[in-house]
Amino acid sequence: MEKAVGGSATTLRSIIRLLGPGVLMATAAIGGSHLVASTQAGANYGWQLALLVLLVNLLKYPFFRAGVSYTISTGQTLQTGYRDMGKGYLGVALGLNCISAVVNAAALLMFAASLLGYFMPVALPMAALAGIVLAAILFILLAGHFAALDNVAKVIMVLLVVATVTATLVAISNGPVAPDDYVSPSPWTMASIGFLVVIMGWMPAPIEISAITSLWLKRQCKDTAVTPRSALFDFNLGYFTTMLLALVFLALGALVLHGSGQNLASGSIGFAQQLVDLYANTIGEWSRWLIALIAFLCIFGSALTVYDGYSRAVAEAIMLFKGSAAASSAVFTKTLIGVAVISFSIVLFFKSALLAMLSFAMTLAFVTTPMFAWLNHRLVRRAPLADELKSGPLLTLFSYLGLIYLFGFLLLFLWWKWVW
């Protein structure tokens, strides 16, 4: 019996050790799209957008999975694949990544800074809070301590899942706060298209994160024996956890805020306090500081992975243009510093308008998403994939449906923005 128990423990440790890029992707994803967009969807429209949130996650799945399928099968990153299709494709990816890097990093930097302000005994300006967070991020990445994030991310994910599911179960037992005669506004109007785009932009994350996952996976393969099966398990665990948590956050907003007469604050500090209040008022006052810490660690982890991942993706693309196989540490450092300076400048411009900053980042992500989806679709269709990772009929169908949905809704959004 002891041997069996020991064998089970060894197997569990082996599985946990193989978890990496998928969990890091989930850590990067569960930021603005979940804590803000999903909660706001539930608060504004109740349960009406639950099916849309589920559908968006499913239709984006093939394009995120491409980062795992291609890298494990070929030993190369997605961006190397873009270059092999033609430098024009790599150029498009580089251009879009440069824009997304600074905007998404700035949005998460502002969010993390607003949550940090919750712990401060005195009120500090956004510039000071963002400076503290950014300094911590740069210290961790430039000092080479990013490897520790792999383990920290797993702990953060477990704590966040437990806290959010607990809060939702308590909210379900308490029942919705909306009066029986409350009539929910409809999200299915032309006036709501802008909000729907915000919801879909970062749900579960911008698709260019797939290229970053590809980079992380290639790095993991240097240190660990990763098989197609284990890589797919890691990815699916991270991806479907983010999908389920998106629905849980929506449920929390629908049960606790929908019909309550409360509106989500647009200011950074005000929103952070309201978010913590949402949990504390549901679970109990005893959980306030624990929830605040978990929320901060979650967003800080998202910001850390985004700064690292986007900087590595941009640095790799630059070196691929120069004919090098991989980015040197010097190029990564220069890219990271550039992203840090520009993103910090964006935070100073938006100051405390957190929801406006996040909405802008999510809208930009939605506009650029169809191109990354098409690049990943085209690359995987022409690559020699491992048998375990080849697309079956259902996955192929979702891939084509996803392209139709992404490009179709993009055209609708452009028409709504500039014509309607």
N, C-alpha and C positions, 0 to 999 in steps of 0.2 A: 504493500500500500504506500509506504514512504517513497519507494522508487517511482511509483506512478505519480504521486503528488509532485515529487521533484522533477519528473519528466514533464508534467503539465506546466510547472512554473518555468522550466527552461524554454518550453515552446512559447509560452506567453511572452517571456522576455525577448525571444527571437522575433516574434511578431511586432512587438513594440519598437524594437531596434530598427526594423525595416520600414516603419512608418517615418515619413519625412516630408518629401515634396507635397504630398496630398494634404497633410495636416498644415504645412506652411501656407498652402494655397487657401485652405479654409480660414486660417488666421488672418490672411490678407483680405479675404472676402467678407468676413463677419465684422464689418465696420459700419460705414455709412448706409450701405444697402439694407442692413438688418436693424441695427439700433435706431436708425432714423427712418428710412424709406418704408420698411415693413410696418413699423409701429405707426407711422403717419398714415399709411394706407388703412390700417384697422381703425385708427382714431377718426379719420374723415369719412370712411365709407363702410365701416363694419366688416362683414364677411364677403362683400361683393367682389373684392379683388383677389380672393383666395385662389380661385381657379386660374386667374391670369398669372399670379406669382408662380404657381406650380407649373403651368405651361411654359413660361419663360425659361425656367430652370431646365426643364426637359428638352426644349428645343435648342438650348445652347450647349447641352451635354456633349454632342459629338465633336464640337469645335474645341472645347477644353480638353477632352480626352485625346485629341490629336497630339498634344504635347507629350503624353506618355507613350502612345502607340508609335510615333515616329522615332522618338529618342531611344527607346528600348530596342526597337527593331533595327535601327541603322547605326546607333552609337553617336549620332549627330544631333545637334539642337535644331529646333524649328527654323531659326534664322539662317543656319547653314543651308537648310532645305530651300528657304526663300532665295538665297543667293544662287543655288544650283539651278533654280527655275529661271533665273535671270537677275542681274543686278538691279533692274528697275523695280522688281518685287521687293527686294531688300531695301531699296531706297524709300519705297512707300512705307514699309514697316518702320524704318528708322525715323522718318518724319513724323509719323503718327505717335510713335513711342516717345519722341522728344516732347511733344505737346502733352501727351497723357502723363508723362513722368512728373512734370512740374505741377500740373493742375491737380492730379490725384494726390501727390505728396503734400501739396499745400492744404487740400481739404482735410486730410487725416491729421496733419500737423496742427491745424486750427482746432479740430475736434479733440485731440489729445490734450492740447493746451487748455481748452475750456474745462475738461474733466480734472486736470491738475489744479485748476483754480479752486475747485471744490475743497481741496485739502489745505489751502493756504489760510493762515490766520488773519492775514490782511489782504485786501483787494489789490491785485497787481494788474497792470495793463496787459492786453493781449500780446503785445510785442515782447514783454518780459517773459510771460509764460511760454510762448512759442520758442523763445530763445533758449530757455531751460530744457525744453523737450528736445529741440534740435541738437543742442550740445550733447545731450545724453545719447541720442541716436548716432551722431558722428563719432563719439568716443567708443561706443560698442563696435561699430563697423570698422573704424580705422585701427582700433587696437586689436582687431582679429578675434573678437569674442562672439562673433555671429553664430558660431557653432553651438553655443549654449542656448540660443533661441530655439533650436530644434526641440530640446527637452522642455523649455519654458512654455513653448507654444502648446505642447500636449497638456500641460497642467492648466493653462489658461482656458483651453477648449473645454476640458472636463468641468472646471468650476463654472464657466459661463453656461454650459448646457444644464448643469444641475440647478443653478440659480434661476435661469429663465423658465425651465420646465416646472420648477417648484412654484414660482410666482404665477404661472399660467394655471396650474392645477388649483391653487388657492382661489384665483379669480373665477375659475369655472364653478367651484363650490359656492362662492359668494353670489354668482349670477351677474349678468350684465348690469351696468349702472344706468343705461338708457331707459327712460320712462316707457311704459307699454305703448303709449300713443306716439312715440317718437318716429318720425319719418326720415329715413336716411336719404341724403342727396344722392343722385345717380352719378356714377363715374363715366357712364356711357354717353357722354355728350361731347360735342366738338370743343367746348370750353375746357374740358378736362384732359385733352390730349397732352398738354404740356406736363401735367402731373404724371400721366401714364408713362411718358417717356422717362421722367425722373426715376420712376419705379423700375423700369426695365433696363436703364442704363448700367447700373451696378448690380444687377440681379443675376447670378450671385456675385459676380465681379466683372470688370472689363475683360473681354476675351483675350486681350494681349497678355493677360496674366498667364495664359497657356504657354507663351514663349518663355516666361520667367520660370514656370514649373519645369519646363524642358531643361533649362539651365541648371536648376537645382538638382534635377534627376541625374543629369550627366555627372554632376559633381558627386552625388551620392554613390554612383556606380564605381567611382574610383576607390572608395573606401569600403564598400559593402557589396557582397554578391547579391545583386538584385535580379530577380527573374521576371519575365513578363507577367506571371500570375501575381507575384507579390507587389509589383509596381501598380498593376491594375487594382488590386485590393486596397492599397494605400490611397490611390486616387479616388476610387468609388466611396471609400469611407469618408474622406474629406468632403467630397462633392455632395453626397447625399445628406451628410450632416448639415452642411450649409443650407441645403434645400428645405430640410425639415425645420431648422431653426428659423428660416424666413417665415414659414407658416406659423410657428410658435410666437414669434414677435408680432405678427399680424393679429393673432388671437389675443395677445396681451393688450394691444391697442384697442381692439374691438370690444373687449370685455371691460376695460378699466377707463378708457377715455371717450369712446364713442357715445355720443349723446349726453355727455357729462357737462357740456358747456365750456370745457377747458380747451384752449387752443395752444398748440405747441409754440413755445417761445422761439423767436428768431435769433435772439442774441445768444452768444456763445455760452456765457456763464449761466444765464437764465435757463437755457435748454439743458445744460448739464445737470443743474439742480432739479429740473422737472423730471428728467430721465431717472435720476436716483430716487426721487419722491415716488415715481410710479412703482418701482420695486418695493421700496420701504413701506408704502401705504398698503401694499397687497400682502407681502410676506409678514411684515411686522417691523416696528421701529428698530428692533435689535439688529436688523440686517443692514441698516443704512450704510455704515462705513465699510462693511464687507462688500456690499454691492458697488459702492463707489470705487473701491479698489479694483474689483474684478472688471468693471466697465473701463476704468483707466488702463489697466493692463491689456485688455482686449484691443482697445484702439491704439495704444502704444505699440503693441505687437503688430497690428496691421500697418502702422506707419513705418515701423522698422523693416518689415518685409518688403514694403513698397519701395522705400528708399534703396534698399539693397538690390531688390530684383530689377527695378527699372534701370538703375544705374548700370547693373551688369549687362542688361539687354542692350542698352544704348552703346556701352563700351564694346561689347562683342560685335555689334553691327559695324561700328567704326573700323574695328580691326579687320573684319571680313572684307570691307571695301579696300583695305590696304593689302589684302592677300594673306593675312595672318590667320592661323587656325583658331587662336584664342586671344582674349584680351589680357594684357599684362596688368599687374597690380597698380602700376603708375597710371595707366589709362582709366582704370576703374576709379582710382582716387580722384583724379581730375574731374571725371564725370559726376561722381558723387558730390563733390564740392560745388560743381556748377548747378546741379539739381537743387542742392540745399540753398544756395544763394537766391536762385530765382523763385523757388517755392516760398522762402521766407519773405521775399519782396511781395509776392502775391498775398500772403497773409496780412502784411502791413497795409496793403491796398484795401482788402475787404474788411479789415479791422475785426469787428465783433459780429459781423453778419454771417453766422455759421450756416444757417439753412440756405441762404442765398449762395454761399460758396459751394456747399455740398450739391445743391440743385444744378449749379453750373457744371460741376465736375461730372455728375451723373448724365446730364444732357449731352455733354461732349463725348462721354463714353458710348452713349447710344448711337451717336452720329458716326463714330469711327468703327463701331463693332461689326457692321456688315462686311467691311473690307478685310478685317482680320479673319472673320468667319470664312469668307471665300478663299483666302490664302490657305488656311488650314485644311479646308475641304479639298482643294485642288492638290495640295501637297500629299495628303494621306491617300488620295485616290490613285496616285501614281507611284507611291513608295512600296517596296517589298516588305510588307508587315509580317511579324511573327504570327503563326497560326492562331495563338490564343488572343491576338489583338486585331484580327481581321474583322472588318465590318460585316455583320449579318444583315439580312433584309430589313429588320426593324431599325437598326442603327442607321442604315443607309437612308431609309425613309425619313427618319427624324432629321438627318443631315439636310436633305433637300427641302423638307418642310421648314426647317430652321432658316435656310437661305431665303425662301419665299417670304417668310414672316418678317425677317430682319430688313430686307430690301423694300418690301411692300410697306411696312410701317414707317420706314425712313422717308419714303416718298410722300406718305400721308402727312408725316410731321412737317416736312418741308413745305408742302402745300398749305398746311394749317398756319405755319409760321409766316410765310411770305405772300400768300394769295388770299386766304380766307379772311 
